[in-house]
Amino acid sequence: MSTAAYDTASHRPAPRAVPRRAAPGQAPPRQAAGHDDSWLDSWETGQDTGHPDPSGSIPGYFAPRIYRGRSVDELIPTIVAELGEDAVVIRHHRGLSGGFAGFFQKAFVEIEARRGDPGGSLLDRYDEDDAAPALPEYEAAPALPEYEAAPALPEYETAPALPEYNAAPAPPEYEAEKQTEVWPTNPFAAALAEAEAAVRAAEPAVPPDLDAALAEALAEAEDAEAPEEIVAAPLPDEIQVERVAATPPAPEPSARAEIEQTLRAVGIGEELVQELLEAAITHVLPLMPPSTSLAGAVHTSLTQMIPASRPLPAAGAAIAVVGAGGSGKSACCAALVDAYREHSTLPATCLTVSPDTVLDEPALREARAGGLLLLDTPTVSGASPSSIEALAELLEQLQPDRVVLALPATLGATPAAQLLKALAPLQADALAITHADETDQLGVAVQTACAFGLAPIHLLARAESAPRSWALTWIDPHRLADTLLPPR
């Protein structure tokens, strides 16, 4: 967009000005070196050539002009070139122009400015080497009359010194054995001493149990100062109605009973069911949209309660799978290897280890650094603490990034809790729920995972297309909550 300037004043022919004449005894004005004064000669003859007019006699010289461009930085050089560095901005405006049907418009800036008021003559017709005409001499101002000096202030005599007073006599020294000693010449002090002795004689003796006496006195004082119980008057009916309306409505008993029945049906115990309901009512519903149902709030509370797993290193990792006999541990290892080989960019290697295995540590580091190293550990029994301790020492030596515990979904709540308590030395941090196709009581495994802080991440079941093969499904807290309590 080009910069445009508009002159908003009407132009009239400039009035003829009387040319300057040289003063008597001085050379006629001549052109200064390096300056072009031809425009002033033409102006003196009545021709307006558009040059600056410092006196303001040329019409339109101080008239405001409008400049339009894309930005202020684009307009400043033009304004300075045409109006000078003392130009005054009257107003500025921003807008859009161009385009078609309101589209493709471009922003522009419009500034209205004028020349600044000159502080004096803009052009000197005399050269610097020509002497300027001398100013007329003025007579010196008459001297001001001198005034006589003010008379000196009278001197005052020095005030007479105050008479010296004798120091007050020192008080008499009292002997230690005397309690009160009065001057015989002071009857008031004597009367005061007699009164003080009488008061001391009338004071009661200190009780032997001072602490008990003080406690009794404080109790009596507190009873005397305790405010009377004030019974508040009943509020008006209008206020009571508003307070009842401001209280959030309690969930319907039928909705709560339906949720309890659904959670118990999937194997979640009564204690956890009540905990989920109370957490949903007290902490989840107040912070959710008003349209949220009780079932939706319980679903959110269950999602928050289920532990989540931490991610594995992207460059390579080692996963150890542990479990008791018949838990589906080996089937889980095989399903994990197949899933990584089919869908992951990392090569997967499965290694069966035992406490008696001689470990090739360089080979293990190489397999772990460039891919997934899956460690199939020997089965352990909760009734064999020695096998659990040997496997714990092996895992401490291998240092896997994740320890997955295979837990059958067919176990009850009590056996599952006993098994996880016995396998606690293995320090498992994730859970694979196996045999998921044999029961719908997944809530038992979820409740056990919440109690022991294990993140349920795998669901192992028989494949529908091939009953002899296993299908491994990745699960997270939200998906698991959908399985236990379907959204409504």
Residue, then its C-alpha position, 0 to 999 in steps of 0.5 A: m500500500s503506498t503512502a498517500a497525503y491529502d491537503t485539507a486546506s483550500h489554496r488562495p493566491a499568496p499576498r504580495a509582500v514588500p521586499r526587504r531593503a538594505a539598511p543605509g550604509q549596509a550592503p544589499p542582502r545577498q544569497a548565502a553560500g550553499h542555500d537557494d533563496s530563489w523561492l523567497d524572491s518569487w514569493e516576494t513577487g507574489q508567486d507561491t512555489g510551495h516552499p516553507d512559509p515560517s511567517g504563516s502568510i502563505p495560505g495552507y502552510f499550516a493546514p493539516r494533511i492526512y497520510r495513509g499507509r500500512s504502519v506508523d513506521e512507514l508514514i514517519p519518514t514521509i511526514v518528517a520530509e514534508l512537514g519537518e521534524d516539528a510536525v504535530v500529529i492531530r489524530h490517528h486512525r486504524g482500519l481495514s480497506g480493500g478486499f472483496a465482500g468483506f474478505f481479504q481486507k488489509a489493515f491501514v493506518e491514517i495519520e492527520a498532521r500539520r506543521g509545528d508552530p515556528g519559534g522564529s524566522l525559518l530563513d535568514r536573508y543575511d549571510e553569516d559574515d555580514a554584520a547584523p544591524a546594531l540595536p538602538e542604544y538605550e539610556a542607562a536607567p537612573a540609579l536607585p536612591e540610597y537609603e540610610a542604614a537602619p538603626a542598630l537594635p538596643e543592647y540588652e543587659t545580661a540577665p542576673a544569675l539565679p541564686e544558688y540553692n543548697a542541695a537537698p539533704a540526703p534521706p536517712e539510712y534505714e537499718a535492715e531490721k526496721q520495716t518502717e522508719v518515719w521522720p519525727t518532723n513529718p506527721f503525714a509519713a507517720a500516719l501513712a506508716e501506721a495505716e500500712a501496718a494495720v492493713r498488713a495485720a488485717e491480710p489473711a494468711v496464705p493457705p497451705d495449698l496455694d495451687a489448689a486455692l488458685a485453681e478453685a478461685l479461677a474456676e469460680a471466676e470462669d463460672a461467674e463470667a461465662p455468658e448465659e446460653i442464648v437460644a436462637a429464635p427460629l428463622p422466618d419461613e422464607i429464610q428456611v426455605e432458601r436454606v433448604a433450596a441451597t442445600p444440594p439434593a441427596p441422591e435418590p435411594s433407587a439410583r444408589a441401590e442400583i449402583e451398589q448392586t452393579l458393583r457387588a455383581v462384579g466382585i467388589g466388596e461392600e466396604l469398597v462399594q460404600e467408600l466409592l459412593e461416599a467419595a463420589i457424593t462428597h468430593v466428585l459431584p460438587l466439582m462436576p457439571p450439574s447434569t452429572s449423575l451419581a453413576g458418573a460420579v462413582h465412575t470417576s471416583l473408581t477411575q481415580m482409585i485404580p493405580a496407574s502405571r509409569p511409562l517404560p523407557a522408549a529406547g529399550a526396557a526389561i520386563a519380568v513376569v512373576g506368578a504362582g503355578g497355574s496363574g498363566k504367567s508363561a502364557c502372558c509372556a508369550a502373548l507379550v512377545d507376540a504383541y511386540r514382534e507384530h506391532s512394536t518397532l523394538p525387537a523382542t527377546c524372551l529369556t527364561v531365568s531361574p536362580d541357578t541360571v548363569l547370567d550373561e550380563p553383556a548379552l542381557r545389556e545388549a538385548r535390553a539396550g536395543g529392544l525389549l527383554l522379557l524375563d520369564t521367571p520360575t513359578v513361586s508358591g506363597a507357602s514357600p518363603s525360600s523360593i520367594e526369597a531366591l527369586a527376589e534376589l535374582l530380580e534385584q540382580l537383573q533390575p528390570d524396569r517393570v515387574v508384572l504379577a500374573l493374578p488369576a481372575t478366578l481367585g476369591a478376595t481372601p486368597a488373592a490378598q494372601l497371595l499378594k501379601a506373600l509375594a510382596p518381597l518381589q516388589a511387583d508394580a503392575l498386574a496382569i489379570t489372567h483367565a479373564d474369560e472364565t469369570d465376570q468377577l473382575g472386581v476382585a482383582v481390581q480391589t486387590a490391586c487397589a489394596f496393594g498399589l499394583a497398576p492393572i495393565h494387562l487382561l489375558a483371556r482365550a481368543e474367540s477365533a482360536p480357543r487354544s491361543w491367548a489374547l492380551t488386552w491393554i487396560d487402563p483405569h478408565r477402561l477398567a472402570d467402564t468394564l466394572l461400571p458401564p457409563r449411563 
